[in-house]
Amino acid sequence: MRIFVALLLVLILFSLLSGLVYLIRDRGHGERAVEALTWRIGLSIALFLVLMAGHYLGLWQPAGL
């Protein structure tokens, strides 16, 4: 499960960086940056749902400070 969460984080970072690259290359006139950032939002929501499901199912417990 931790590998899946780490993979989602890497994909989110990759999508964010590709959105930045497309924004610089297309100078704000292309649709590729919007697509990349839309993927980032979807992946972030998926990560949030996976973390909530893992907590609900008892796969991991919150750690105290």
C-alpha positions as CSV (number, residue, x, y, z in Angstrom):
1,M,0.0,0.0,0.0
2,R,2.9,2.4,0.8
3,I,4.3,1.7,-2.6
4,F,1.0,2.7,-4.2
5,V,0.9,5.9,-2.2
6,A,4.5,6.7,-3.1
7,L,3.8,6.0,-6.8
8,L,0.8,8.4,-6.7
9,L,3.0,11.1,-5.2
10,V,5.6,10.6,-7.9
11,L,2.9,10.8,-10.6
12,I,1.5,14.0,-9.0
13,L,4.9,15.6,-9.0
14,F,5.5,14.5,-12.6
15,S,2.2,16.0,-13.7
16,L,2.9,19.2,-11.9
17,L,6.3,19.6,-13.5
18,S,5.0,18.7,-17.0
19,G,2.3,21.3,-16.6
20,L,5.0,23.9,-15.8
21,V,7.1,22.8,-18.8
22,Y,4.0,23.0,-21.1
23,L,3.1,26.4,-19.7
24,I,6.6,27.8,-20.4
25,R,6.9,26.2,-23.9
26,D,3.4,27.1,-25.1
27,R,3.5,30.6,-23.4
28,G,-0.1,30.2,-22.1
29,H,-1.7,29.5,-25.5
30,G,-1.9,25.7,-25.5
31,E,-4.2,23.1,-23.9
32,R,-1.4,20.8,-22.7
33,A,-0.8,22.7,-19.5
34,V,-4.5,22.5,-18.6
35,E,-4.5,18.8,-19.3
36,A,-1.5,18.1,-17.1
37,L,-2.9,20.1,-14.2
38,T,-6.2,18.4,-14.6
39,W,-4.4,15.1,-14.2
40,R,-2.7,16.4,-11.1
41,I,-6.0,17.3,-9.5
42,G,-7.5,13.9,-10.3
43,L,-4.4,12.1,-8.9
44,S,-4.5,14.2,-5.8
45,I,-8.1,13.3,-5.2
46,A,-7.3,9.7,-5.8
47,L,-4.4,9.9,-3.3
48,F,-6.7,11.5,-0.7
49,L,-9.3,8.8,-1.2
50,V,-6.7,6.0,-0.9
51,L,-5.4,7.5,2.3
52,M,-8.9,7.8,3.8
53,A,-9.8,4.2,2.8
54,G,-6.5,3.0,4.3
55,H,-7.3,4.7,7.5
56,Y,-10.9,3.5,7.6
57,L,-9.9,-0.1,6.9
58,G,-7.2,0.0,9.5
59,L,-4.2,-0.5,7.2
60,W,-2.3,2.2,9.1
61,Q,-2.8,4.2,12.2
62,P,-2.1,7.9,12.7
63,A,1.1,8.7,14.5
64,G,1.2,11.1,17.4
65,L,3.6,14.0,17.6
